[in-house]
Amino acid sequence: MSEHPRIQRDATDTGAGEALRRLLVEPTISIPDAARLLGIGRSTVYAAVKSGELPAIRVGHRVRIPSKWIREALRVDDEPDIGTR
């Protein structure tokens, strides 16, 4: 039986992996990607943007979240730790 399209997938889903890839290589990410990475719903991300809890860049009707902010909040290293021992 096929999965209902509105049911969220878990973190092992390729969507989460793709969101993580975009987080590491793109300067901004979308609201759905931010929600996936933060483990919250899209409406919660929009509310956080509106309240100022989450920084955002607005271009026309689009809202983008700075990748650097998400990486820092989640403590994601964007550069591997090579040879520092």
PyMOL Python script that loads the backbone (N, CA, C, O; Angstrom):
from pymol import cmd

cmd.read_pdbstr("""\
ATOM      1  N   MET A   1       0.846  -1.174   0.000  1.00  0.00           N
ATOM      2  CA  MET A   1       0.000   0.000   0.000  1.00  0.00           C
ATOM      3  C   MET A   1       0.893   1.240   0.000  1.00  0.00           C
ATOM      4  O   MET A   1       1.912   1.262   0.690  1.00  0.00           O
ATOM      5  N   SER A   2       0.533   2.256  -0.751  1.00  0.00           N
ATOM      6  CA  SER A   2       1.367   3.456  -0.838  1.00  0.00           C
ATOM      7  C   SER A   2       1.117   4.368   0.357  1.00  0.00           C
ATOM      8  O   SER A   2       0.046   4.362   0.963  1.00  0.00           O
ATOM      9  N   GLU A   3       2.138   5.144   0.669  1.00  0.00           N
ATOM     10  CA  GLU A   3       2.078   6.064   1.798  1.00  0.00           C
ATOM     11  C   GLU A   3       1.227   7.278   1.433  1.00  0.00           C
ATOM     12  O   GLU A   3       1.278   7.769   0.305  1.00  0.00           O
ATOM     13  N   HIS A   4       0.460   7.747   2.384  1.00  0.00           N
ATOM     14  CA  HIS A   4      -0.346   8.944   2.177  1.00  0.00           C
ATOM     15  C   HIS A   4       0.591  10.131   1.983  1.00  0.00           C
ATOM     16  O   HIS A   4       1.532  10.282   2.763  1.00  0.00           O
ATOM     17  N   PRO A   5       0.373  10.991   0.966  1.00  0.00           N
ATOM     18  CA  PRO A   5       1.300  12.085   0.677  1.00  0.00           C
ATOM     19  C   PRO A   5       1.429  13.127   1.779  1.00  0.00           C
ATOM     20  O   PRO A   5       2.429  13.845   1.813  1.00  0.00           O
ATOM     21  N   ARG A   6       0.458  13.237   2.683  1.00  0.00           N
ATOM     22  CA  ARG A   6       0.525  14.264   3.718  1.00  0.00           C
ATOM     23  C   ARG A   6       1.198  13.764   4.998  1.00  0.00           C
ATOM     24  O   ARG A   6       1.405  14.547   5.925  1.00  0.00           O
ATOM     25  N   ILE A   7       1.539  12.485   5.068  1.00  0.00           N
ATOM     26  CA  ILE A   7       2.205  11.947   6.246  1.00  0.00           C
ATOM     27  C   ILE A   7       3.684  12.266   6.160  1.00  0.00           C
ATOM     28  O   ILE A   7       4.333  11.963   5.159  1.00  0.00           O
ATOM     29  N   GLN A   8       4.225  12.882   7.216  1.00  0.00           N
ATOM     30  CA  GLN A   8       5.646  13.210   7.219  1.00  0.00           C
ATOM     31  C   GLN A   8       6.469  11.945   7.325  1.00  0.00           C
ATOM     32  O   GLN A   8       6.097  10.989   8.006  1.00  0.00           O
ATOM     33  N   ARG A   9       7.604  11.961   6.629  1.00  0.00           N
ATOM     34  CA  ARG A   9       8.514  10.830   6.680  1.00  0.00           C
ATOM     35  C   ARG A   9       9.519  11.053   7.792  1.00  0.00           C
ATOM     36  O   ARG A   9       9.671  12.173   8.280  1.00  0.00           O
ATOM     37  N   ASP A  10      10.211   9.988   8.200  1.00  0.00           N
ATOM     38  CA  ASP A  10      11.193  10.128   9.266  1.00  0.00           C
ATOM     39  C   ASP A  10      12.519  10.679   8.753  1.00  0.00           C
ATOM     40  O   ASP A  10      12.666  10.927   7.556  1.00  0.00           O
ATOM     41  N   ALA A  11      13.483  10.873   9.650  1.00  0.00           N
ATOM     42  CA  ALA A  11      14.754  11.518   9.320  1.00  0.00           C
ATOM     43  C   ALA A  11      15.616  10.702   8.369  1.00  0.00           C
ATOM     44  O   ALA A  11      16.540  11.248   7.765  1.00  0.00           O
ATOM     45  N   THR A  12      15.341   9.400   8.219  1.00  0.00           N
ATOM     46  CA  THR A  12      16.131   8.588   7.296  1.00  0.00           C
ATOM     47  C   THR A  12      15.660   8.762   5.861  1.00  0.00           C
ATOM     48  O   THR A  12      16.289   8.246   4.938  1.00  0.00           O
ATOM     49  N   ASP A  13      14.600   9.458   5.668  1.00  0.00           N
ATOM     50  CA  ASP A  13      14.025   9.752   4.365  1.00  0.00           C
ATOM     51  C   ASP A  13      15.015  10.547   3.515  1.00  0.00           C
ATOM     52  O   ASP A  13      15.768  11.366   4.042  1.00  0.00           O
ATOM     53  N   THR A  14      15.016  10.313   2.226  1.00  0.00           N
ATOM     54  CA  THR A  14      15.934  11.028   1.342  1.00  0.00           C
ATOM     55  C   THR A  14      15.647  12.530   1.341  1.00  0.00           C
ATOM     56  O   THR A  14      16.544  13.318   1.042  1.00  0.00           O
ATOM     57  N   GLY A  15      14.438  12.941   1.663  1.00  0.00           N
ATOM     58  CA  GLY A  15      14.122  14.362   1.747  1.00  0.00           C
ATOM     59  C   GLY A  15      14.943  15.047   2.821  1.00  0.00           C
ATOM     60  O   GLY A  15      15.407  16.170   2.625  1.00  0.00           O
ATOM     61  N   ALA A  16      15.129  14.385   3.957  1.00  0.00           N
ATOM     62  CA  ALA A  16      15.957  14.949   5.030  1.00  0.00           C
ATOM     63  C   ALA A  16      17.418  14.986   4.605  1.00  0.00           C
ATOM     64  O   ALA A  16      18.130  15.945   4.904  1.00  0.00           O
ATOM     65  N   GLY A  17      17.861  13.963   3.920  1.00  0.00           N
ATOM     66  CA  GLY A  17      19.239  13.934   3.432  1.00  0.00           C
ATOM     67  C   GLY A  17      19.487  15.038   2.420  1.00  0.00           C
ATOM     68  O   GLY A  17      20.535  15.683   2.428  1.00  0.00           O
ATOM     69  N   GLU A  18      18.516  15.244   1.556  1.00  0.00           N
ATOM     70  CA  GLU A  18      18.636  16.304   0.550  1.00  0.00           C
ATOM     71  C   GLU A  18      18.607  17.678   1.222  1.00  0.00           C
ATOM     72  O   GLU A  18      19.329  18.583   0.804  1.00  0.00           O
ATOM     73  N   ALA A  19      17.781  17.841   2.255  1.00  0.00           N
ATOM     74  CA  ALA A  19      17.729  19.104   3.000  1.00  0.00           C
ATOM     75  C   ALA A  19      19.073  19.372   3.676  1.00  0.00           C
ATOM     76  O   ALA A  19      19.544  20.509   3.698  1.00  0.00           O
ATOM     77  N   LEU A  20      19.688  18.327   4.224  1.00  0.00           N
ATOM     78  CA  LEU A  20      20.996  18.481   4.852  1.00  0.00           C
ATOM     79  C   LEU A  20      22.061  18.869   3.822  1.00  0.00           C
ATOM     80  O   LEU A  20      22.919  19.707   4.101  1.00  0.00           O
ATOM     81  N   ARG A  21      22.006  18.266   2.646  1.00  0.00           N
ATOM     82  CA  ARG A  21      22.952  18.614   1.591  1.00  0.00           C
ATOM     83  C   ARG A  21      22.815  20.088   1.224  1.00  0.00           C
ATOM     84  O   ARG A  21      23.811  20.800   1.101  1.00  0.00           O
ATOM     85  N   ARG A  22      21.558  20.546   1.050  1.00  0.00           N
ATOM     86  CA  ARG A  22      21.332  21.957   0.720  1.00  0.00           C
ATOM     87  C   ARG A  22      21.815  22.874   1.844  1.00  0.00           C
ATOM     88  O   ARG A  22      22.343  23.955   1.584  1.00  0.00           O
ATOM     89  N   LEU A  23      21.632  22.441   3.092  1.00  0.00           N
ATOM     90  CA  LEU A  23      22.087  23.231   4.238  1.00  0.00           C
ATOM     91  C   LEU A  23      23.589  23.463   4.170  1.00  0.00           C
ATOM     92  O   LEU A  23      24.075  24.536   4.530  1.00  0.00           O
ATOM     93  N   LEU A  24      24.320  22.461   3.711  1.00  0.00           N
ATOM     94  CA  LEU A  24      25.778  22.552   3.676  1.00  0.00           C
ATOM     95  C   LEU A  24      26.327  23.286   2.467  1.00  0.00           C
ATOM     96  O   LEU A  24      27.448  23.793   2.513  1.00  0.00           O
ATOM     97  N   VAL A  25      25.550  23.356   1.368  1.00  0.00           N
ATOM     98  CA  VAL A  25      26.106  23.953   0.147  1.00  0.00           C
ATOM     99  C   VAL A  25      25.409  25.228  -0.324  1.00  0.00           C
ATOM    100  O   VAL A  25      25.970  25.956  -1.143  1.00  0.00           O
ATOM    101  N   GLU A  26      24.228  25.514   0.157  1.00  0.00           N
ATOM    102  CA  GLU A  26      23.498  26.694  -0.306  1.00  0.00           C
ATOM    103  C   GLU A  26      23.470  27.771   0.774  1.00  0.00           C
ATOM    104  O   GLU A  26      23.462  27.450   1.962  1.00  0.00           O
ATOM    105  N   PRO A  27      23.454  29.034   0.381  1.00  0.00           N
ATOM    106  CA  PRO A  27      23.458  30.116   1.377  1.00  0.00           C
ATOM    107  C   PRO A  27      22.145  30.242   2.153  1.00  0.00           C
ATOM    108  O   PRO A  27      22.144  30.711   3.291  1.00  0.00           O
ATOM    109  N   THR A  28      21.041  29.831   1.556  1.00  0.00           N
ATOM    110  CA  THR A  28      19.749  29.864   2.237  1.00  0.00           C
ATOM    111  C   THR A  28      19.004  28.570   1.957  1.00  0.00           C
ATOM    112  O   THR A  28      19.284  27.875   0.980  1.00  0.00           O
ATOM    113  N   ILE A  29      18.047  28.254   2.832  1.00  0.00           N
ATOM    114  CA  ILE A  29      17.206  27.075   2.613  1.00  0.00           C
ATOM    115  C   ILE A  29      15.737  27.468   2.705  1.00  0.00           C
ATOM    116  O   ILE A  29      15.391  28.521   3.241  1.00  0.00           O
ATOM    117  N   SER A  30      14.894  26.612   2.179  1.00  0.00           N
ATOM    118  CA  SER A  30      13.461  26.874   2.165  1.00  0.00           C
ATOM    119  C   SER A  30      12.831  26.595   3.532  1.00  0.00           C
ATOM    120  O   SER A  30      13.443  25.974   4.400  1.00  0.00           O
ATOM    121  N   ILE A  31      11.618  27.059   3.698  1.00  0.00           N
ATOM    122  CA  ILE A  31      10.857  26.802   4.925  1.00  0.00           C
ATOM    123  C   ILE A  31      10.669  25.292   5.130  1.00  0.00           C
ATOM    124  O   ILE A  31      10.907  24.807   6.236  1.00  0.00           O
ATOM    125  N   PRO A  32      10.250  24.526   4.105  1.00  0.00           N
ATOM    126  CA  PRO A  32      10.105  23.080   4.326  1.00  0.00           C
ATOM    127  C   PRO A  32      11.416  22.398   4.731  1.00  0.00           C
ATOM    128  O   PRO A  32      11.413  21.506   5.579  1.00  0.00           O
ATOM    129  N   ASP A  33      12.532  22.813   4.133  1.00  0.00           N
ATOM    130  CA  ASP A  33      13.825  22.237   4.513  1.00  0.00           C
ATOM    131  C   ASP A  33      14.173  22.604   5.958  1.00  0.00           C
ATOM    132  O   ASP A  33      14.634  21.754   6.719  1.00  0.00           O
ATOM    133  N   ALA A  34      13.958  23.854   6.332  1.00  0.00           N
ATOM    134  CA  ALA A  34      14.238  24.286   7.703  1.00  0.00           C
ATOM    135  C   ALA A  34      13.391  23.496   8.689  1.00  0.00           C
ATOM    136  O   ALA A  34      13.886  23.064   9.730  1.00  0.00           O
ATOM    137  N   ALA A  35      12.118  23.308   8.366  1.00  0.00           N
ATOM    138  CA  ALA A  35      11.225  22.537   9.235  1.00  0.00           C
ATOM    139  C   ALA A  35      11.734  21.106   9.387  1.00  0.00           C
ATOM    140  O   ALA A  35      11.781  20.574  10.496  1.00  0.00           O
ATOM    141  N   ARG A  36      12.111  20.488   8.280  1.00  0.00           N
ATOM    142  CA  ARG A  36      12.618  19.116   8.304  1.00  0.00           C
ATOM    143  C   ARG A  36      13.864  19.012   9.187  1.00  0.00           C
ATOM    144  O   ARG A  36      13.968  18.109  10.017  1.00  0.00           O
ATOM    145  N   LEU A  37      14.799  19.933   9.005  1.00  0.00           N
ATOM    146  CA  LEU A  37      16.050  19.897   9.751  1.00  0.00           C
ATOM    147  C   LEU A  37      15.871  20.211  11.234  1.00  0.00           C
ATOM    148  O   LEU A  37      16.571  19.649  12.077  1.00  0.00           O
ATOM    149  N   LEU A  38      14.941  21.103  11.554  1.00  0.00           N
ATOM    150  CA  LEU A  38      14.698  21.468  12.948  1.00  0.00           C
ATOM    151  C   LEU A  38      13.739  20.509  13.648  1.00  0.00           C
ATOM    152  O   LEU A  38      13.592  20.552  14.869  1.00  0.00           O
ATOM    153  N   GLY A  39      13.091  19.647  12.874  1.00  0.00           N
ATOM    154  CA  GLY A  39      12.158  18.682  13.456  1.00  0.00           C
ATOM    155  C   GLY A  39      10.857  19.309  13.923  1.00  0.00           C
ATOM    156  O   GLY A  39      10.244  18.852  14.888  1.00  0.00           O
ATOM    157  N   ILE A  40      10.438  20.372  13.221  1.00  0.00           N
ATOM    158  CA  ILE A  40       9.182  21.054  13.553  1.00  0.00           C
ATOM    159  C   ILE A  40       8.351  21.216  12.283  1.00  0.00           C
ATOM    160  O   ILE A  40       8.839  20.953  11.184  1.00  0.00           O
ATOM    161  N   GLY A  41       7.127  21.637  12.424  1.00  0.00           N
ATOM    162  CA  GLY A  41       6.253  21.829  11.273  1.00  0.00           C
ATOM    163  C   GLY A  41       6.519  23.139  10.550  1.00  0.00           C
ATOM    164  O   GLY A  41       7.110  24.066  11.103  1.00  0.00           O
ATOM    165  N   ARG A  42       6.067  23.197   9.298  1.00  0.00           N
ATOM    166  CA  ARG A  42       6.241  24.417   8.503  1.00  0.00           C
ATOM    167  C   ARG A  42       5.560  25.614   9.145  1.00  0.00           C
ATOM    168  O   ARG A  42       6.106  26.717   9.149  1.00  0.00           O
ATOM    169  N   SER A  43       4.367  25.399   9.688  1.00  0.00           N
ATOM    170  CA  SER A  43       3.650  26.529  10.289  1.00  0.00           C
ATOM    171  C   SER A  43       4.395  27.056  11.512  1.00  0.00           C
ATOM    172  O   SER A  43       4.336  28.250  11.805  1.00  0.00           O
ATOM    173  N   THR A  44       5.091  26.181  12.224  1.00  0.00           N
ATOM    174  CA  THR A  44       5.896  26.608  13.367  1.00  0.00           C
ATOM    175  C   THR A  44       7.081  27.451  12.894  1.00  0.00           C
ATOM    176  O   THR A  44       7.446  28.431  13.542  1.00  0.00           O
ATOM    177  N   VAL A  45       7.680  27.068  11.767  1.00  0.00           N
ATOM    178  CA  VAL A  45       8.785  27.861  11.210  1.00  0.00           C
ATOM    179  C   VAL A  45       8.273  29.236  10.798  1.00  0.00           C
ATOM    180  O   VAL A  45       8.897  30.252  11.105  1.00  0.00           O
ATOM    181  N   TYR A  46       7.128  29.269  10.099  1.00  0.00           N
ATOM    182  CA  TYR A  46       6.564  30.570   9.700  1.00  0.00           C
ATOM    183  C   TYR A  46       6.273  31.439  10.926  1.00  0.00           C
ATOM    184  O   TYR A  46       6.526  32.643  10.903  1.00  0.00           O
ATOM    185  N   ALA A  47       5.742  30.835  11.998  1.00  0.00           N
ATOM    186  CA  ALA A  47       5.448  31.598  13.222  1.00  0.00           C
ATOM    187  C   ALA A  47       6.732  32.123  13.848  1.00  0.00           C
ATOM    188  O   ALA A  47       6.762  33.252  14.339  1.00  0.00           O
ATOM    189  N   ALA A  48       7.801  31.315  13.839  1.00  0.00           N
ATOM    190  CA  ALA A  48       9.087  31.745  14.398  1.00  0.00           C
ATOM    191  C   ALA A  48       9.687  32.886  13.581  1.00  0.00           C
ATOM    192  O   ALA A  48      10.304  33.793  14.139  1.00  0.00           O
ATOM    193  N   VAL A  49       9.510  32.843  12.277  1.00  0.00           N
ATOM    194  CA  VAL A  49       9.976  33.935  11.417  1.00  0.00           C
ATOM    195  C   VAL A  49       9.185  35.203  11.736  1.00  0.00           C
ATOM    196  O   VAL A  49       9.759  36.282  11.882  1.00  0.00           O
ATOM    197  N   LYS A  50       7.877  35.062  11.842  1.00  0.00           N
ATOM    198  CA  LYS A  50       7.018  36.228  12.103  1.00  0.00           C
ATOM    199  C   LYS A  50       7.334  36.873  13.454  1.00  0.00           C
ATOM    200  O   LYS A  50       7.296  38.096  13.585  1.00  0.00           O
ATOM    201  N   SER A  51       7.651  36.037  14.470  1.00  0.00           N
ATOM    202  CA  SER A  51       7.934  36.575  15.806  1.00  0.00           C
ATOM    203  C   SER A  51       9.372  37.082  15.948  1.00  0.00           C
ATOM    204  O   SER A  51       9.713  37.733  16.935  1.00  0.00           O
ATOM    205  N   GLY A  52      10.203  36.778  14.959  1.00  0.00           N
ATOM    206  CA  GLY A  52      11.595  37.210  15.013  1.00  0.00           C
ATOM    207  C   GLY A  52      12.532  36.201  15.664  1.00  0.00           C
ATOM    208  O   GLY A  52      13.730  36.461  15.781  1.00  0.00           O
ATOM    209  N   GLU A  53      12.007  35.057  16.086  1.00  0.00           N
ATOM    210  CA  GLU A  53      12.847  34.016  16.689  1.00  0.00           C
ATOM    211  C   GLU A  53      13.801  33.392  15.679  1.00  0.00           C
ATOM    212  O   GLU A  53      14.882  32.926  16.036  1.00  0.00           O
ATOM    213  N   LEU A  54      13.394  33.390  14.438  1.00  0.00           N
ATOM    214  CA  LEU A  54      14.171  32.778  13.366  1.00  0.00           C
ATOM    215  C   LEU A  54      14.439  33.838  12.309  1.00  0.00           C
ATOM    216  O   LEU A  54      13.497  34.450  11.805  1.00  0.00           O
ATOM    217  N   PRO A  55      15.706  34.071  11.959  1.00  0.00           N
ATOM    218  CA  PRO A  55      15.996  35.079  10.939  1.00  0.00           C
ATOM    219  C   PRO A  55      15.541  34.601   9.568  1.00  0.00           C
ATOM    220  O   PRO A  55      15.559  33.403   9.285  1.00  0.00           O
ATOM    221  N   ALA A  56      15.144  35.514   8.740  1.00  0.00           N
ATOM    222  CA  ALA A  56      14.674  35.150   7.403  1.00  0.00           C
ATOM    223  C   ALA A  56      14.990  36.252   6.415  1.00  0.00           C
ATOM    224  O   ALA A  56      15.135  37.424   6.764  1.00  0.00           O
ATOM    225  N   ILE A  57      15.091  35.830   5.177  1.00  0.00           N
ATOM    226  CA  ILE A  57      15.280  36.750   4.063  1.00  0.00           C
ATOM    227  C   ILE A  57      14.035  36.633   3.206  1.00  0.00           C
ATOM    228  O   ILE A  57      13.673  35.541   2.768  1.00  0.00           O
ATOM    229  N   ARG A  58      13.388  37.747   2.970  1.00  0.00           N
ATOM    230  CA  ARG A  58      12.178  37.741   2.148  1.00  0.00           C
ATOM    231  C   ARG A  58      12.495  38.329   0.783  1.00  0.00           C
ATOM    232  O   ARG A  58      13.053  39.421   0.671  1.00  0.00           O
ATOM    233  N   VAL A  59      12.131  37.587  -0.244  1.00  0.00           N
ATOM    234  CA  VAL A  59      12.288  38.051  -1.623  1.00  0.00           C
ATOM    235  C   VAL A  59      10.936  37.835  -2.284  1.00  0.00           C
ATOM    236  O   VAL A  59      10.547  36.707  -2.587  1.00  0.00           O
ATOM    237  N   GLY A  60      10.232  38.929  -2.499  1.00  0.00           N
ATOM    238  CA  GLY A  60       8.877  38.801  -3.019  1.00  0.00           C
ATOM    239  C   GLY A  60       8.028  38.031  -2.021  1.00  0.00           C
ATOM    240  O   GLY A  60       7.952  38.390  -0.846  1.00  0.00           O
ATOM    241  N   HIS A  61       7.390  36.965  -2.501  1.00  0.00           N
ATOM    242  CA  HIS A  61       6.556  36.132  -1.628  1.00  0.00           C
ATOM    243  C   HIS A  61       7.335  34.977  -1.020  1.00  0.00           C
ATOM    244  O   HIS A  61       6.793  34.211  -0.223  1.00  0.00           O
ATOM    245  N   ARG A  62       8.584  34.850  -1.385  1.00  0.00           N
ATOM    246  CA  ARG A  62       9.402  33.736  -0.867  1.00  0.00           C
ATOM    247  C   ARG A  62      10.095  34.126   0.432  1.00  0.00           C
ATOM    248  O   ARG A  62      10.509  35.268   0.628  1.00  0.00           O
ATOM    249  N   VAL A  63      10.203  33.140   1.305  1.00  0.00           N
ATOM    250  CA  VAL A  63      10.903  33.314   2.576  1.00  0.00           C
ATOM    251  C   VAL A  63      12.013  32.271   2.603  1.00  0.00           C
ATOM    252  O   VAL A  63      11.765  31.082   2.401  1.00  0.00           O
ATOM    253  N   ARG A  64      13.234  32.724   2.853  1.00  0.00           N
ATOM    254  CA  ARG A  64      14.389  31.823   2.916  1.00  0.00           C
ATOM    255  C   ARG A  64      15.074  32.005   4.263  1.00  0.00           C
ATOM    256  O   ARG A  64      15.096  33.102   4.821  1.00  0.00           O
ATOM    257  N   ILE A  65      15.625  30.924   4.770  1.00  0.00           N
ATOM    258  CA  ILE A  65      16.305  30.940   6.057  1.00  0.00           C
ATOM    259  C   ILE A  65      17.813  30.836   5.804  1.00  0.00           C
ATOM    260  O   ILE A  65      18.240  29.969   5.041  1.00  0.00           O
ATOM    261  N   PRO A  66      18.627  31.697   6.424  1.00  0.00           N
ATOM    262  CA  PRO A  66      20.078  31.602   6.231  1.00  0.00           C
ATOM    263  C   PRO A  66      20.615  30.255   6.729  1.00  0.00           C
ATOM    264  O   PRO A  66      20.387  29.870   7.876  1.00  0.00           O
ATOM    265  N   SER A  67      21.321  29.555   5.858  1.00  0.00           N
ATOM    266  CA  SER A  67      21.880  28.246   6.203  1.00  0.00           C
ATOM    267  C   SER A  67      22.834  28.341   7.389  1.00  0.00           C
ATOM    268  O   SER A  67      22.854  27.465   8.253  1.00  0.00           O
ATOM    269  N   LYS A  68      23.620  29.406   7.422  1.00  0.00           N
ATOM    270  CA  LYS A  68      24.596  29.569   8.504  1.00  0.00           C
ATOM    271  C   LYS A  68      23.904  29.590   9.864  1.00  0.00           C
ATOM    272  O   LYS A  68      24.417  29.012  10.823  1.00  0.00           O
ATOM    273  N   TRP A  69      22.765  30.236   9.960  1.00  0.00           N
ATOM    274  CA  TRP A  69      22.046  30.308  11.229  1.00  0.00           C
ATOM    275  C   TRP A  69      21.602  28.912  11.663  1.00  0.00           C
ATOM    276  O   TRP A  69      21.751  28.545  12.829  1.00  0.00           O
ATOM    277  N   ILE A  70      21.060  28.138  10.730  1.00  0.00           N
ATOM    278  CA  ILE A  70      20.607  26.776  11.049  1.00  0.00           C
ATOM    279  C   ILE A  70      21.805  25.910  11.451  1.00  0.00           C
ATOM    280  O   ILE A  70      21.733  25.167  12.430  1.00  0.00           O
ATOM    281  N   ARG A  71      22.911  26.008  10.692  1.00  0.00           N
ATOM    282  CA  ARG A  71      24.106  25.221  11.029  1.00  0.00           C
ATOM    283  C   ARG A  71      24.593  25.549  12.437  1.00  0.00           C
ATOM    284  O   ARG A  71      24.946  24.647  13.197  1.00  0.00           O
ATOM    285  N   GLU A  72      24.614  26.827  12.785  1.00  0.00           N
ATOM    286  CA  GLU A  72      25.061  27.226  14.124  1.00  0.00           C
ATOM    287  C   GLU A  72      24.086  26.762  15.196  1.00  0.00           C
ATOM    288  O   GLU A  72      24.511  26.300  16.254  1.00  0.00           O
ATOM    289  N   ALA A  73      22.796  26.876  14.943  1.00  0.00           N
ATOM    290  CA  ALA A  73      21.793  26.453  15.920  1.00  0.00           C
ATOM    291  C   ALA A  73      21.862  24.949  16.170  1.00  0.00           C
ATOM    292  O   ALA A  73      21.675  24.490  17.297  1.00  0.00           O
ATOM    293  N   LEU A  74      22.131  24.191  15.117  1.00  0.00           N
ATOM    294  CA  LEU A  74      22.201  22.728  15.240  1.00  0.00           C
ATOM    295  C   LEU A  74      23.621  22.233  15.489  1.00  0.00           C
ATOM    296  O   LEU A  74      23.857  21.036  15.649  1.00  0.00           O
ATOM    297  N   ARG A  75      24.564  23.175  15.518  1.00  0.00           N
ATOM    298  CA  ARG A  75      25.988  22.849  15.699  1.00  0.00           C
ATOM    299  C   ARG A  75      26.456  21.834  14.652  1.00  0.00           C
ATOM    300  O   ARG A  75      27.077  20.820  14.971  1.00  0.00           O
ATOM    301  N   VAL A  76      26.140  22.140  13.404  1.00  0.00           N
ATOM    302  CA  VAL A  76      26.562  21.315  12.275  1.00  0.00           C
ATOM    303  C   VAL A  76      27.848  21.905  11.720  1.00  0.00           C
ATOM    304  O   VAL A  76      27.889  23.074  11.335  1.00  0.00           O
ATOM    305  N   ASP A  77      28.895  21.095  11.679  1.00  0.00           N
ATOM    306  CA  ASP A  77      30.160  21.547  11.097  1.00  0.00           C
ATOM    307  C   ASP A  77      30.047  21.535   9.594  1.00  0.00           C
ATOM    308  O   ASP A  77      29.643  20.535   8.999  1.00  0.00           O
ATOM    309  N   ASP A  78      30.405  22.653   8.974  1.00  0.00           N
ATOM    310  CA  ASP A  78      30.392  22.685   7.519  1.00  0.00           C
ATOM    311  C   ASP A  78      31.766  22.370   6.953  1.00  0.00           C
ATOM    312  O   ASP A  78      31.922  22.211   5.742  1.00  0.00           O
ATOM    313  N   GLU A  79      32.758  22.280   7.821  1.00  0.00           N
ATOM    314  CA  GLU A  79      34.084  21.884   7.385  1.00  0.00           C
ATOM    315  C   GLU A  79      34.525  20.705   8.243  1.00  0.00           C
ATOM    316  O   GLU A  79      34.465  20.778   9.470  1.00  0.00           O
ATOM    317  N   PRO A  80      34.968  19.621   7.611  1.00  0.00           N
ATOM    318  CA  PRO A  80      35.385  18.452   8.394  1.00  0.00           C
ATOM    319  C   PRO A  80      36.627  18.737   9.229  1.00  0.00           C
ATOM    320  O   PRO A  80      37.467  19.556   8.857  1.00  0.00           O
ATOM    321  N   ASP A  81      36.727  18.063  10.338  1.00  0.00           N
ATOM    322  CA  ASP A  81      37.850  18.200  11.252  1.00  0.00           C
ATOM    323  C   ASP A  81      38.941  17.234  10.824  1.00  0.00           C
ATOM    324  O   ASP A  81      38.911  16.062  11.202  1.00  0.00           O
ATOM    325  N   ILE A  82      39.900  17.703  10.043  1.00  0.00           N
ATOM    326  CA  ILE A  82      40.928  16.824   9.470  1.00  0.00           C
ATOM    327  C   ILE A  82      42.273  17.102  10.125  1.00  0.00           C
ATOM    328  O   ILE A  82      42.741  18.240  10.148  1.00  0.00           O
ATOM    329  N   GLY A  83      42.891  16.046  10.660  1.00  0.00           N
ATOM    330  CA  GLY A  83      44.251  16.125  11.175  1.00  0.00           C
ATOM    331  C   GLY A  83      44.472  17.069  12.335  1.00  0.00           C
ATOM    332  O   GLY A  83      45.525  17.702  12.410  1.00  0.00           O
ATOM    333  N   THR A  84      43.519  17.187  13.242  1.00  0.00           N
ATOM    334  CA  THR A  84      43.684  18.105  14.373  1.00  0.00           C
ATOM    335  C   THR A  84      44.049  17.382  15.651  1.00  0.00           C
ATOM    336  O   THR A  84      44.038  17.992  16.720  1.00  0.00           O
ATOM    337  N   ARG A  85      44.369  16.111  15.576  1.00  0.00           N
ATOM    338  CA  ARG A  85      44.719  15.370  16.790  1.00  0.00           C
ATOM    339  C   ARG A  85      46.158  15.473  17.119  1.00  0.00           C
ATOM    340  O   ARG A  85      46.607  14.903  18.114  1.00  0.00           O
TER     341      ARG A  85
END
""", "prot")
cmd.dss("prot")
cmd.show_as("cartoon", "prot")
cmd.util.cbc("prot")
cmd.orient("prot")
